[in-house]
Amino acid sequence: MPTDKLSDVISSHVACVLKEEREKRNLSLKMLAKKSGISRQTISYVEQEVQSPSLDTLLRITSALRVDLDKIIARAQKRALKNPAAKPTVKK
């Protein structure tokens, strides 16, 4: 798979993993927005893949979730490599 395509697939999985982590902690978008200092709408757009987050945004979200960004990316990459053609879905 070309590198740019793989990075798109990984980005999609990052969005899903972030949403899973938020839901696992029973945080609403509003609560995560308050903890991270990022707007609820921006977080929603990131989770829905409407907007690609900056590194700063990712770091603020993962910090508020108390999870390492490298672990989020590693999980997303593992999923993407396991099944690159599949559309990512949030695991419950």
OpenMM code with the backbone's topology and positions (N, CA, C; nanometers):
from openmm import Vec3, app, unit

residues = "MET PRO THR ASP LYS LEU SER ASP VAL ILE SER SER HIS VAL ALA CYS VAL LEU LYS GLU GLU ARG GLU LYS ARG ASN LEU SER LEU LYS MET LEU ALA LYS LYS SER GLY ILE SER ARG GLN THR ILE SER TYR VAL GLU GLN GLU VAL GLN SER PRO SER LEU ASP THR LEU LEU ARG ILE THR SER ALA LEU ARG VAL ASP LEU ASP LYS ILE ILE ALA ARG ALA GLN LYS ARG ALA LEU LYS ASN PRO ALA ALA LYS PRO THR VAL LYS LYS".split()
positions = [
    Vec3(0.0851, -0.1180, 0.0000),
    Vec3(0.0000, 0.0000, 0.0000),
    Vec3(0.0893, 0.1238, 0.0000),
    Vec3(0.0583, 0.2232, -0.0843),
    Vec3(0.1376, 0.3465, -0.0857),
    Vec3(0.1351, 0.4150, 0.0508),
    Vec3(0.2438, 0.4816, 0.0835),
    Vec3(0.2584, 0.5449, 0.2143),
    Vec3(0.1494, 0.6461, 0.2425),
    Vec3(0.1113, 0.7295, 0.1438),
    Vec3(0.0080, 0.8310, 0.1675),
    Vec3(-0.1269, 0.7660, 0.1953),
    Vec3(-0.1573, 0.6568, 0.1286),
    Vec3(-0.2830, 0.5850, 0.1530),
    Vec3(-0.2815, 0.5235, 0.2927),
    Vec3(-0.1689, 0.4647, 0.3315),
    Vec3(-0.1572, 0.4049, 0.4639),
    Vec3(-0.1745, 0.5107, 0.5720),
    Vec3(-0.1166, 0.6282, 0.5522),
    Vec3(-0.1312, 0.7343, 0.6525),
    Vec3(-0.2762, 0.7801, 0.6636),
    Vec3(-0.3491, 0.7815, 0.5529),
    Vec3(-0.4924, 0.8147, 0.5575),
    Vec3(-0.5698, 0.7102, 0.6369),
    Vec3(-0.5366, 0.5835, 0.6143),
    Vec3(-0.6046, 0.4747, 0.6858),
    Vec3(-0.5721, 0.4827, 0.8343),
    Vec3(-0.4463, 0.5071, 0.8685),
    Vec3(-0.4073, 0.5193, 1.0093),
    Vec3(-0.4800, 0.6369, 1.0737),
    Vec3(-0.4896, 0.7488, 1.0036),
    Vec3(-0.5604, 0.8660, 1.0565),
    Vec3(-0.7060, 0.8337, 1.0881),
    Vec3(-0.7695, 0.7561, 1.0020),
    Vec3(-0.9080, 0.7157, 1.0260),
    Vec3(-0.9180, 0.6327, 1.1525),
    Vec3(-0.8219, 0.5436, 1.1699),
    Vec3(-0.8234, 0.4593, 1.2898),
    Vec3(-0.7909, 0.5402, 1.4153),
    Vec3(-0.7057, 0.6406, 1.4042),
    Vec3(-0.6762, 0.7275, 1.5192),
    Vec3(-0.8054, 0.7932, 1.5671),
    Vec3(-0.8857, 0.8419, 1.4747),
    Vec3(-1.0131, 0.9043, 1.5114),
    Vec3(-1.1011, 0.8067, 1.5897),
    Vec3(-1.1076, 0.6827, 1.5453),
    Vec3(-1.1889, 0.5816, 1.6139),
    Vec3(-1.1332, 0.5484, 1.7516),
    Vec3(-1.0024, 0.5351, 1.7605),
    Vec3(-0.9399, 0.5019, 1.8890),
    Vec3(-0.9621, 0.6151, 1.9892),
    Vec3(-0.9508, 0.7387, 1.9443),
    Vec3(-0.9763, 0.8517, 2.0345),
    Vec3(-1.1197, 0.8490, 2.0868),
    Vec3(-1.2140, 0.8215, 1.9988),
    Vec3(-1.3539, 0.8150, 2.0414),
    Vec3(-1.3748, 0.6996, 2.1399),
    Vec3(-1.3130, 0.5851, 2.1124),
    Vec3(-1.3229, 0.4716, 2.2043),
    Vec3(-1.2703, 0.5085, 2.3430),
    Vec3(-1.1558, 0.5754, 2.3457),
    Vec3(-1.0966, 0.6136, 2.4746),
    Vec3(-1.1871, 0.7117, 2.5497),
    Vec3(-1.2463, 0.8045, 2.4759),
    Vec3(-1.3380, 0.9003, 2.5403),
    Vec3(-1.4589, 0.8278, 2.5975),
    Vec3(-1.5167, 0.7384, 2.5181),
    Vec3(-1.6355, 0.6658, 2.5632),
    Vec3(-1.6027, 0.5691, 2.6765),
    Vec3(-1.4847, 0.5086, 2.6734),
    Vec3(-1.4433, 0.4171, 2.7798),
    Vec3(-1.4379, 0.4894, 2.9143),
    Vec3(-1.4081, 0.6177, 2.9098),
    Vec3(-1.3998, 0.6985, 3.0317),
    Vec3(-1.5324, 0.7677, 3.0648),
    Vec3(-1.6346, 0.7344, 2.9889),
    Vec3(-1.7684, 0.7938, 3.0077),
    Vec3(-1.7648, 0.9463, 3.0033),
    Vec3(-1.6863, 0.9988, 2.9115),
    Vec3(-1.6784, 1.1436, 2.8941),
    Vec3(-1.7624, 1.1854, 2.7744),
    Vec3(-1.8416, 1.2869, 2.7938),
    Vec3(-1.9141, 1.3451, 2.6811),
    Vec3(-1.8169, 1.4333, 2.6034),
    Vec3(-1.8570, 1.4732, 2.4840),
    Vec3(-1.7755, 1.5672, 2.4073),
    Vec3(-1.7547, 1.6961, 2.4866),
    Vec3(-1.8590, 1.7404, 2.5524),
    Vec3(-1.8520, 1.8638, 2.6302),
    Vec3(-1.7520, 1.8511, 2.7453),
    Vec3(-1.7545, 1.7368, 2.8132),
    Vec3(-1.6622, 1.7157, 2.9248),
    Vec3(-1.5171, 1.7101, 2.8765),
    Vec3(-1.4937, 1.6399, 2.7654),
    Vec3(-1.3577, 1.6322, 2.7119),
    Vec3(-1.3126, 1.7696, 2.6627),
    Vec3(-1.4035, 1.8442, 2.6054),
    Vec3(-1.3698, 1.9793, 2.5599),
    Vec3(-1.3224, 2.0650, 2.6769),
    Vec3(-1.3919, 2.0566, 2.7875),
    Vec3(-1.3551, 2.1351, 2.9055),
    Vec3(-1.2187, 2.0914, 2.9588),
    Vec3(-1.1948, 1.9602, 2.9644),
    Vec3(-1.0680, 1.9081, 3.0171),
    Vec3(-0.9499, 1.9399, 2.9257),
    Vec3(-0.9739, 1.9425, 2.7953),
    Vec3(-0.8644, 1.9608, 2.6989),
    Vec3(-0.8442, 2.1055, 2.6549),
    Vec3(-0.9460, 2.1880, 2.6741),
    Vec3(-0.9375, 2.3259, 2.6266),
    Vec3(-0.9604, 2.3386, 2.4765),
    Vec3(-1.0200, 2.2343, 2.4188),
    Vec3(-1.0516, 2.2326, 2.2756),
    Vec3(-1.2033, 2.2330, 2.2628),
    Vec3(-1.2553, 2.2982, 2.1631),
    Vec3(-1.4001, 2.3077, 2.1505),
    Vec3(-1.4639, 2.1704, 2.1270),
    Vec3(-1.5861, 2.1577, 2.1729),
    Vec3(-1.6624, 2.0341, 2.1547),
    Vec3(-1.6754, 2.0025, 2.0067),
    Vec3(-1.6987, 2.1050, 1.9281),
    Vec3(-1.7159, 2.0867, 1.7838),
    Vec3(-1.5874, 2.0344, 1.7189),
    Vec3(-1.4732, 2.0874, 1.7592),
    Vec3(-1.3466, 2.0401, 1.7034),
    Vec3(-1.3243, 1.8935, 1.7364),
    Vec3(-1.3494, 1.8550, 1.8602),
    Vec3(-1.3330, 1.7146, 1.8996),
    Vec3(-1.4281, 1.6270, 1.8190),
    Vec3(-1.5506, 1.6712, 1.8034),
    Vec3(-1.6478, 1.5973, 1.7241),
    Vec3(-1.6002, 1.5822, 1.5799),
    Vec3(-1.5498, 1.6903, 1.5222),
    Vec3(-1.4991, 1.6855, 1.3849),
    Vec3(-1.3806, 1.5903, 1.3717),
    Vec3(-1.2941, 1.5880, 1.4719),
    Vec3(-1.1802, 1.4962, 1.4702),
    Vec3(-1.2309, 1.3518, 1.4735),
    Vec3(-1.3229, 1.3225, 1.5639),
    Vec3(-1.3765, 1.1865, 1.5767),
    Vec3(-1.4515, 1.1424, 1.4516),
    Vec3(-1.5150, 1.2364, 1.3834),
    Vec3(-1.5907, 1.2038, 1.2621),
    Vec3(-1.5058, 1.2144, 1.1351),
    Vec3(-1.3791, 1.2495, 1.1519),
    Vec3(-1.2856, 1.2651, 1.0401),
    Vec3(-1.3227, 1.3787, 0.9455),
    Vec3(-1.3940, 1.4765, 0.9956),
    Vec3(-1.4269, 1.5956, 0.9170),
    Vec3(-1.3049, 1.6873, 0.9141),
    Vec3(-1.2296, 1.6835, 1.0221),
    Vec3(-1.1137, 1.7711, 1.0389),
    Vec3(-0.9942, 1.6865, 1.0822),
    Vec3(-0.8798, 1.7118, 1.0207),
    Vec3(-0.7559, 1.6464, 1.0638),
    Vec3(-0.6963, 1.7279, 1.1776),
    Vec3(-0.6696, 1.6642, 1.2904),
    Vec3(-0.6187, 1.7398, 1.4046),
    Vec3(-0.4709, 1.7750, 1.3897),
    Vec3(-0.4339, 1.8875, 1.4459),
    Vec3(-0.2918, 1.9235, 1.4524),
    Vec3(-0.2270, 1.8394, 1.5620),
    Vec3(-0.0967, 1.8396, 1.5653),
    Vec3(-0.0252, 1.7675, 1.6710),
    Vec3(-0.0632, 1.8238, 1.8073),
    Vec3(-0.0739, 1.9555, 1.8179),
    Vec3(-0.1130, 2.0184, 1.9437),
    Vec3(-0.2507, 1.9703, 1.9888),
    Vec3(-0.3450, 1.9632, 1.8967),
    Vec3(-0.4798, 1.9156, 1.9297),
    Vec3(-0.4759, 1.7717, 1.9783),
    Vec3(-0.4028, 1.6860, 1.9076),
    Vec3(-0.3908, 1.5460, 1.9501),
    Vec3(-0.3295, 1.5352, 2.0889),
    Vec3(-0.2257, 1.6128, 2.1139),
    Vec3(-0.1605, 1.6078, 2.2448),
    Vec3(-0.2528, 1.6556, 2.3563),
    Vec3(-0.3307, 1.7577, 2.3291),
    Vec3(-0.4236, 1.8087, 2.4315),
    Vec3(-0.5363, 1.7090, 2.4588),
    Vec3(-0.5860, 1.6456, 2.3527),
    Vec3(-0.6919, 1.5461, 2.3714),
    Vec3(-0.6381, 1.4250, 2.4486),
    Vec3(-0.5233, 1.3732, 2.4056),
    Vec3(-0.4690, 1.2544, 2.4727),
    Vec3(-0.4278, 1.2858, 2.6165),
    Vec3(-0.3793, 1.4049, 2.6403),
    Vec3(-0.3448, 1.4453, 2.7771),
    Vec3(-0.4703, 1.4484, 2.8645),
    Vec3(-0.5776, 1.5036, 2.8124),
    Vec3(-0.7037, 1.5089, 2.8877),
    Vec3(-0.7594, 1.3686, 2.9127),
    Vec3(-0.7343, 1.2785, 2.8191),
    Vec3(-0.7785, 1.1394, 2.8346),
    Vec3(-0.6811, 1.0577, 2.9196),
    Vec3(-0.5653, 1.1151, 2.9472),
    Vec3(-0.4589, 1.0476, 3.0219),
    Vec3(-0.4141, 0.9186, 2.9536),
    Vec3(-0.3885, 0.9328, 2.8246),
    Vec3(-0.3378, 0.8220, 2.7444),
    Vec3(-0.2256, 0.8771, 2.6569),
    Vec3(-0.1229, 0.7971, 2.6347),
    Vec3(-0.0100, 0.8412, 2.5535),
    Vec3(-0.0473, 0.8424, 2.4057),
    Vec3(-0.0087, 0.9497, 2.3383),
    Vec3(-0.0364, 0.9617, 2.1955),
    Vec3(0.0289, 0.8478, 2.1176),
    Vec3(0.1487, 0.8080, 2.1573),
    Vec3(0.2152, 0.6997, 2.0853),
    Vec3(0.1374, 0.5690, 2.0941),
    Vec3(0.0680, 0.5474, 2.2047),
    Vec3(-0.0138, 0.4260, 2.2177),
    Vec3(-0.1375, 0.4331, 2.1283),
    Vec3(-0.1948, 0.5507, 2.1164),
    Vec3(-0.3098, 0.5699, 2.0273),
    Vec3(-0.2672, 0.5421, 1.8826),
    Vec3(-0.1546, 0.5982, 1.8440),
    Vec3(-0.1059, 0.5797, 1.7071),
    Vec3(-0.0690, 0.4339, 1.6821),
    Vec3(-0.0058, 0.3692, 1.7795),
    Vec3(0.0312, 0.2278, 1.7634),
    Vec3(-0.0925, 0.1398, 1.7461),
    Vec3(-0.1967, 0.1653, 1.8247),
    Vec3(-0.3212, 0.0889, 1.8094),
    Vec3(-0.3836, 0.1124, 1.6727),
    Vec3(-0.3843, 0.2371, 1.6299),
    Vec3(-0.4417, 0.2707, 1.4992),
    Vec3(-0.3617, 0.2055, 1.3869),
    Vec3(-0.2304, 0.2095, 1.3990),
    Vec3(-0.1454, 0.1503, 1.2957),
    Vec3(-0.1647, -0.0012, 1.2898),
    Vec3(-0.1749, -0.0641, 1.4045),
    Vec3(-0.1962, -0.2092, 1.4096),
    Vec3(-0.3269, -0.2464, 1.3396),
    Vec3(-0.4316, -0.1718, 1.3671),
    Vec3(-0.5612, -0.1968, 1.3025),
    Vec3(-0.5544, -0.1737, 1.1523),
    Vec3(-0.4880, -0.0657, 1.1138),
    Vec3(-0.4786, -0.0313, 0.9719),
    Vec3(-0.4013, -0.1374, 0.8943),
    Vec3(-0.2942, -0.1883, 0.9540),
    Vec3(-0.2141, -0.2898, 0.8857),
    Vec3(-0.2842, -0.4253, 0.8829),
    Vec3(-0.3653, -0.4504, 0.9846),
    Vec3(-0.4390, -0.5764, 0.9919),
    Vec3(-0.5436, -0.5857, 0.8809),
    Vec3(-0.6122, -0.4764, 0.8556),
    Vec3(-0.7168, -0.4772, 0.7549),
    Vec3(-0.7273, -0.3382, 0.6922),
    Vec3(-0.6371, -0.3042, 0.6001),
    Vec3(-0.6330, -0.1684, 0.5450),
    Vec3(-0.7543, -0.1283, 0.4620),
    Vec3(-0.8287, -0.2249, 0.4092),
    Vec3(-0.9432, -0.1917, 0.3257),
    Vec3(-1.0692, -0.1668, 0.4062),
    Vec3(-1.0706, -0.2098, 0.5314),
    Vec3(-1.1919, -0.1972, 0.6131),
    Vec3(-1.2092, -0.0550, 0.6630),
    Vec3(-1.3341, -0.0111, 0.6659),
    Vec3(-1.3651, 0.1199, 0.7233),
    Vec3(-1.3584, 0.1054, 0.8755),
    Vec3(-1.2824, 0.1922, 0.9432),
    Vec3(-1.2712, 0.1808, 1.0875),
    Vec3(-1.4053, 0.1997, 1.1578),
    Vec3(-1.4263, 0.1215, 1.2598),
    Vec3(-1.5451, 0.1358, 1.3428),
    Vec3(-1.5034, 0.1416, 1.4881),
    Vec3(-1.5819, 0.2111, 1.5661),
    Vec3(-1.5545, 0.2233, 1.7081),
    Vec3(-1.5875, 0.0915, 1.7751),
    Vec3(-1.4924, 0.0395, 1.8516),
    Vec3(-1.5136, -0.0855, 1.9240),
    Vec3(-1.5699, -0.0527, 2.0601),
    Vec3(-1.6720, -0.1244, 2.0982),
    Vec3(-1.7363, -0.1028, 2.2285),
    Vec3(-1.6915, -0.2076, 2.3263),
] * unit.nanometer
topology = app.Topology()
chain = topology.addChain("A")
for resn in residues:
    res = topology.addResidue(resn, chain)
    for name in ("N", "CA", "C"):
        topology.addAtom(name, app.Element.getBySymbol(name[0]), res)
